[in-house]
Amino acid sequence: MGEDVKKTGIVILGVGRWGVHWVRNFFHHPQAELLAIVDLSAQRLAECREKFHLDETKVVLAKDWEAVRQLKGIDAVVMATPASTHYPLIADALRLGYHVLAEKPLTLDPSECLELTRLAQQQQRQLLVDHTYLFHPAVERGRQVARSQQLGELRYGYASRTHLGPVRQDVDALWDLAIHDIAIFNDWLGQIPTQVQARGSVWLQEGLPDLVWATLIYPNGFQANLHLCWLNPDKQRRLCLVGTQGSLIFDEMNLQAPLMLQHGYFQKQGEGFIPVGQSSEVLEIEAAEPLKKVCDRFLQMIRSQETCSLSSGWVGAQLVQVLSCLSLSLQRQGEIIFVPQLHQ
């Protein structure tokens, strides 16, 4: 690598619970130069300054986007503000000629997601959405297994994402939690649901379900069931794909063996069925921080001018479309909703 290669100038909007991790990754990244941090909270800005020993003559700390939007040297913007604010901010950044890395969901409206995707194409700028799990080493390895026929004919899937908080006040448990598992199932199956169904229960805040049971129905008939709850002390981050020859299990809470292949199938014997070939296989995965991989990919995209089909604006739009349809089903007490096909 030549010493004269210009670092990518980065501005980060939003340094809440997750935004701080963007600061950590880009501040220490050898190919990036952190130019500014924007947040409405003076306390959060001060905490960032102290935590990372920021020199304010080199890193601008500002309370709004207007103060930094035309700062010299900006190449890219990281959008870590609430999803409801994404559309105007991302559109403005793209029109100014900046590449954008946005937290999920891209927006709360699939049509807005499509508009931003098209705008990025028109501006010849990169738009990457942080669906972090798609960059998780276990999910990457799982993708290979799911598409390799090792599981036999795929039958169904299920996922549980529960914990005691954090309880959101701006969105329900569906919008807060479901996107991760939908993204993984879509990725592993290489398909998008054509029908969805959701039911929920409300205990803490009127109008915001704390518990959601969701079903995704794919074009080939495969179904995945999701259990989503932020009112359950039993913390689970578990997803399973079941086939005729075995099951693939991604259990994030199992630190020793996060990805396992459970072999086993039935053999007909007379009028009954005998389980055979049963064994457990711990799958090796790369040791890497998913968020760092997202940052690496974003910087690589900017340098190569090659888009990332894995987590593009188009993928973001598809996921928001599925969530919107699940929301509608939730409102209609579990009615099955057909997912309209989006067109790029």
N, C-alpha and C positions, 0 to 999 in steps of 0.2 A: 504493500500500500504506500502510495506517495505521501510525503508530508504535507503537500500543498492542497490535499483534498479538503474542500470546504465542509465544515460541519453544518448540519441542518439546524436552522434557527427555529426554536420551539416556543410557543406560548401555551400555557395551560390555564384553562378556564374552569374553576371550581376545585377546591382542595378540601372537600369533606372527607368522610371516612375512607372512601376509595381513591379520591383524587390525590391524596398524599402519596400513594404508591406510584402514581404517574410521575410526580416530582422526583421521588427516589430513583426511579429507573432512568428517566431522561437526564437528570442532573449528573448522574454518574456514567452515562453512556458516552463512549469515546467518539461516536459519530454525531452526537447532538450537542447543541449549545442552548441552554435554557435562557431565554431572553426576558420572559415576564411570567408572573403568576397573577391571576385575577380571581378575586373572591369578594363577596359583599361583606364578609366578616373580617374586621380588622384583627380580631383575636386569632383567627385561623392563619392570616397572613403573617402575624407575628410569630406564631408557633412554627410555621415553615421556615421563617428566617432564622430562628434559633436552632431548630432541629438540624438544618442542613448548612448552617453557618453561611448564609447567603450574603454576598456583597451587593448592596443595593445600587452601587454604581455600575454593576454588571447585570443584575437581575432586577427588573422593575417590579414592584409590588403595587397593584392597582385594585380599586374597588369596582371598576366597571370596564367593559370591553371597549367602549368609546375612547378611553384614555390610552389604549395601546394598539388599537386596530391598524394603525398605519406606522407602527414602530419600524424603524429601519432594520433590515436583516431577517424579517419573519419569512419563513418558508412553510411552516405548518402550524396548525392549531389542534390542541387536544381538548375535546369538549366533554367535561366532567360535571356539567351543571345538571339540574333536574331535567328529565326528558321533555317536560312541557315547554321548556325554553329553547330546545334544540333547533327547531326549524328556522327561525329568523337568524339566529347566530351562525348556524352552519351555512345558510344561504349567503349571508354577508361575507363570511370568510372565503367561500368558494369564489364569489364575484370579485373579491380583492386579489384572487390569484393564489390563495393558500391551499395546501393539501390539508385534509381533515381526518383526524382519528376521533371517532365519537363513541362514547359509552353506549351500551344497549339500554333500552331500545332506541333505535335511531330517532324516531319520533313516536307519538302515540297514534298516528294516522297513516295508514298504508299509502294513501295518495300523496301525502307530503314526503314520505320516504322515496317514492318513485320520482317525484319532482327533484329532490336533492341528488338522486342517482343520475338523472339525466343532466342536471346542471353540472355535476362533476365531470361528466363525459364531454359536455360542450366546452367547459373550461380547460379540458385536458389536465385535470387534477385528480389526485388519488382521494378516494373516500373509503376508509376502512372502519368497520364497526367492531367494537370490542366484545365479541361473543367469546369470552376468555376460554370457556371450556373446549371450544373447537381447536385450541392450541395446546390443550393439556396433553402431556405425553401419553396418559392412559387412554384418552379418547382417540388420539392419533393411532395408537396400536390397536385399539378396539375396532377402528374403521377397517383396518386390514383384515382382521379376523371376521368381522361381520360380512364382508364382501367376498370372503374366500371359500364359501361353502362348507367350512369346518363345522358349522352348527347344523348342517342339513337344511331342510326346508324351514324357513322362519315361521313361527306360529303366532307369537304375541310378545308384548313387552310390558314392563311396569317400572315405575320409579317412585321413590319417596323422598321428599325434600321437606323436612320438618325441623323445628327448633323452638325454644322459648324466646321469641323475638329474633331480631328487632322488629317491632311493630311499626309499620309505615302509616302515615296519616294522609298521604297524597294518593296512594293506590292501594288496591286490595292484594290479598295473598296470591291471586292468579297473576297479576301484572308484575308483582315483586319476584316471584319464584319460578313460574312455569317456563319462562323463555329458555332457561338453561337446558332442561330436559327435552324440550321440543327441538332445540338446536341439535342436541346429540342424536336423538332418534332420526331426525331428518338426514343428518350427516351419515349415520351408520347405514340407513336404509337407501340413501340416494333418492329419496322421494319426499313429497310434500303432502300432508293430509288433504283429503278431498271433503271430509265431513268431520265435525267435532261436536262434543257434548260436554256440558259442565253443570255441576250442582254445587252449592255452597251453604255454609252456615255462618251467621253473624252473631258474635257475642260482645265484642269490645266497643266497636264504633259503628253506628248506624250507617248502612249503605256500603260497608267495606267488609266483605266476607273474610273471616279469619281462617276458614277451612274450605278447601276446594277439592272436589274429585272431578278430574277431567279425563276425557277419552279422545284419542286421536285415531281416526280411521283413514287408512292409506289406500291408494288406488288398487293395490293387489289384495285388499281385504285384511291385511295385517292391522291389528289394533294394539295401541299402547295406552295404559291407564296410569294416571298421575295422581299422587296423594301430596297435597300442598298445604302446609299449616305452619303458622308462626305462634301457635298456642299449645305446643307440645314439647315437654322437657326432654323427650326422647329424640335427640338430634340424629337425623338420618340424612345421608347424601348418597343414595343407592339407586342404581339403574340396572335393569336386567333385560337381556334379549334371549328369548327362549326358542330353540329350534328342535327338530326331530332327533338330532344327534347330541344335543347338549345345550348349556346355557352360558352366556357371556355376562359376567357381573363386574360392574364398576362400582366399587364401594369406597368412597373418598375417606370415610372414617377409619378404614382399615389401612393404617399407615405401612404395615409390613407387606401387605398384599392387596393393593388397591384394584388390581385387575386380575380376575380369575376366570378360567375356563373350566366349567364343570361338565365332564363327559358323562354320557349315559343315555340309554334308549331302551325301548321295550322290544321284547322278542315274543312272538305269539307261541303259546304252548297249550295245545288243546283248545279249551274254551277261554283260557286266561291269558294274562300278559306277565312276563317275567322281566324285571329290570336287569340289564346286562351292561358291561363295559363301563361301569362306574369308576370314575377317578377324578381327582382335582389337580389342576395345573395352574401354578402361579406364573403369570406372564411377565416377562421382564420389560421394564419401560425405562425410558431415558430419564435421568435426573435433571430436571430443568424447571424453572419458574415459568408458568404459563404466561404471566403478564410481561415478563421480559421477552418472551418469544413474540408476543404481539408487537412490542416496541421495535424489536429487531426487524420483523416483517414490514412494519410501516416505513422505517427508514430505508430498507432495501427497495420497497416499492417506489419511493421517491427517487432514489438513485437510478433504478433500472427503467422506470416508467412502465412497469408491468403491473397490471391490476391483480388483486388477490380474489379469486372466485370463491375461496373458502368462506370469507366473511365480508363480502362486498356490501354496498348499499342495497343491491338487489336481494341478497340473502336477508338483510335487515328488514326489507319491505315485506318479504314473504313471511317472516316470523311475526311481524306486527299484524299482518293480515290474519294469521291463525289466531293470535291473541284476541283480536277484535271480534272474531267469530265466536270464540270461546266466551267472551264477555257477553255477547248477545244471547248465547245459550244459557248463561248464568242468570241473566235478567228474565229469561223466559222459562225458568224453573226446569232446565234440563232438556229443552227441545233440541233435537238434532239439527245442526245448521250446516248447510253446504258451503264450502269455502270457494268463493269466486276466484277464478284463475286470473293472476296478474299478468300484464304484458309490458315488457321492457320498452 
